[in-house]
Amino acid sequence: MVEPFARQPGEGRRFVAPTGDGLVVMAGEAETGGAMSITEILVAPLNGPRLHRHHREDELWFVVDGEFRFKAGDRILRASTGGLAYGPRGIAHCFQNVGAEPGRLLAITAPSGLDRFFEDWQARGADPRDPAAWNEVGAPYGLEFVGPPLQVSDPLVGPAL
């Protein structure tokens, strides 16, 4: 049986994302009985993950602080503080902080399991400069990395937002 719980600021499991950004798993598979994973991500200016696809989870990003753009399929979406974006499972996606300051996202994936990818990445000490490492670590979690981050594939031209 899943028990009710609350997390306070600063609580949760801390990791360094493959992008070098900090993240906190606020709730994962164990806490939600497999229903969802909730991760807070502190994203450096102009940073973001490689283009990837979740074969198991849908993903919603709530922008806690900052200005972000999201690539989902062939669409570029934008959201700022208080906004959100959604990436359905099976659609390749990534995001980028387009602001001048660090930004914060709350990423909610359903069902859960993405939290285990971050645990495994950190436990292995995988090298983020090795493209093969991304898929090697991601495959057991239904993650497929299919391209570079937005800052490489679609560089910003002119003002961010």
N, C-alpha and C positions, 0 to 999 in steps of 0.2 A: 504494500500500500504506500502511495506517495503521501508524504506529510506536507502540510503548509509550511512555508518558511519566508523569511525576509532577509535581505542583504542590505547592509549599511555601506555608505561610501568607503571605499578602500578595501572592502571584504571581497573575497573570491580568490580564484587561483590565477596567479600572475605568470605571464609568459612574454617572451620576445617573439613577435611574429616573424615569419621568414623575410618580411620586408624591412625588418629592423625596428618596426614600431612596437610600442608597448600595448599589451592587451590583458584584459582581466576577464576570465570566464566567470560570469556572475551566477550562472546556472547551467548545468549540463545534464547529461544522460542520467546520472545518479540522482540528482535533485528533482528532475521532472518525470522520472519514470519512462524516459525515452520520448516524451512529447516534443521537446524543443531544447535548443541551446541558446543562451543569451550571452553575448560577448560585447564588452565595451572596448573600443579600439581608439587609441590616441595616435593620430596620423600626422606625420610631419608635413610641412608645406610641400606641395607638388608630388608627394609620395602616394603610393597605392600598390595593390597586388597585381600580379600577372593575370592576364585574361584566362579565366578558368570556367569550368562547367561542373555543377553538382548534379550527379545522377540520382541522388536520393532526396535532397532537401530543397525546399523553397527558401528564399532568403529575403528578408526585409531589412532595410537600413534606415534607422531613425537618426537624423542629424541633431546631435545634442549641442554641438558648437561648431560653427564654421561654414564654409562654402565648399560643396562637393559637386563633382560631375560623375556620372555613372554610365558605363557602356553596357548595354544589355541587347544582345543580338546586334542588329545594325543601327540601333537608336542610341543617341547620346542624350541623357536625362540630366537635369540639374536640380539640386535641392540645397537649401541653406538652413540655418538654425531653426528648429521646429518642424522642418519638412521631412519627407521620407521618400524612398524609392523602393521598388520591388523587383526582384529577379526570380522568375519561376524556374524550377528545376529543369535541367536539360538545355537551358539557354546560356550560352557563354556570356560572361559578364566580368566586370572589374570596376573599380572606382578610383578617384583621385581627389585629394584635398587640393583645391585650386586657390585657397586663401594664402595670405602671407604669414599666418600664425598656425600653430598646431590646431587640428580640428579633432572632434570626438564624434564617433559613431556608436550607436547601439545596434549591433547586428543580431537579428533573431532568425534562427534557422529551424525549420520544422520538417520532419522530426529531428530529434537530437542526433549527435554523433560528431559534428564538426569540432567540438571541444577536444575529442580524442586525437584529431589531426594535429592540433597545436601541441598537445602533450607529447605525441610521438616525434614531431619535428624537433622539439627541444631535447628530448631524451636521446635522440640519435646524433645531435650536434650536426645536422645536415648543413651543407654549404649552399646558401641561397644563390651563389653565382653559378652553380651547376644545374643547368636546365633539367637534366635527368633526375636529380634529387627530388625536384618538385613532384614529378609523377610517381617516382618510387615510393615516396612517403604518402602521397595522396591517394594512390590506387586502392588500398584497402578501405578507404573511407568514401569511395565513390567520387573522388575528385579527379578531374582531368585538366591539366594545364595546357592550354592550346595557343597561347600567344604572349606577347610582351605586355608590360603595364601600359596604361594610357599615356604616360609621359613619353613613351617611346613610339607607340603606334599612332597616336593622335596628339602631337604636341600643341600646347596652347599658343594661340596667335592673338595678340592684343590683350585687352583687359580680361581678367579671369571671368567675372560675372557682370 
